[in-house]
């Protein structure tokens, strides 16, 4: 079932294929609406959270609900999903498809080639669990996914969009994409009017927040360990975990563990937070000790709010933070180094203020939503101008 406008609309059709609607809303809705303003008919195929299909349709988007598992590998179920994707592409006949993350790239590119979609944008976003985890499951899946990406990531008439230069170089070096087809768009962008510095002083001890899904590869465990070490040394601060659980992700931290951490003083799990600007206004430092990222939206939101950042010296994170200027970089998986960096900022309010001011200036210059939307639309124009819509022979 498609929710939205009639398919007789004469405008060229852009289809986003994203596994879950919350990620589309968070990272791609602004670009979808910008494309619609530019004259595209925009559709999104995704697994919809309750109410999302209606909310997206109300914004003028066509919605194709798709029951898809982000991490499932059951052969019959996955074959059924692929068949549904192919059927949807045949019905919609999109002129351009934008696939986001690994499973949409693999299934969507197969469907696009079978149904002669003339133009494809594949966006791995970050390299994800399979390429960051050391688990047995990740090690098993890595060669299979590598083979699939080598065959499908960069077909003819495609562009491959990465969020940081490290990932772009890695994909070219691995032979998964041609350098002339790779483009870098740095993250999802941030609403600079909504995320803005506040002069409101907050009472009580300084607060350090980790805003992310509660996953092991976000460095949540290291953050808690660093917090416990600092609290045991007499540091007065409050450490917040702001983010939902993600049961679909193999790296998810069980809710029971998160609640157990919260039962001890000093560390508090807030769960999902609707009003992030309000939370950031009450915090002194943002921390994301991730193992690898595309380009984390949480960090550009923190920078836009004029907050200093402590994060890891890994692809994606180091694209937002310049060590010693707008924050501090530490090695990944190193709770001791993380604790030392947090202590440095906790003990120096003037340094926090200066770094926060620098972070805001960089967010304004480099990470605003309008810039990201314009760069994305430029890629759409580039690929459609180069290959045109006549290739389908409609």
Buried (B, 14 or more C-beta within 10 A) or exposed (E): EBBBBEEEEEEBBBBBBBBBBBBBBEBBBBBBBBBBEBEBBBBBBBBBEEEBBEBBBEBBBBBBBBEBBBBEEEEEEBEEBBEBBBEBBEEBBBBBBBBBBBBBBBBBBBBBBEBEBBBBBBBBBBBBBBBBBEBEEBEEBEEEBBEBBBEBBBBEBBBBBBBBEBBBBBBBEEEBBEEEBBBBBBBBBBBBEEBBBEEEEEEEEBBBBBBBBBBBBBBBBBBBBBBBBBBEEEBEBBBBBBBBBBEEBBBBBEBEBBEEBBEEEBBBBBBEBEEBBEBBBBBBBBBBBBBBBBBBBBBBBBBBBBBBBBBBBBBBBBBBBBEEEBBBBBEBBBBEBBBBBBBBBBEEEEBBEBBBEBBBEBBBEBBBBEBBBBBBBEBBEEBBEEBEBEBBEE
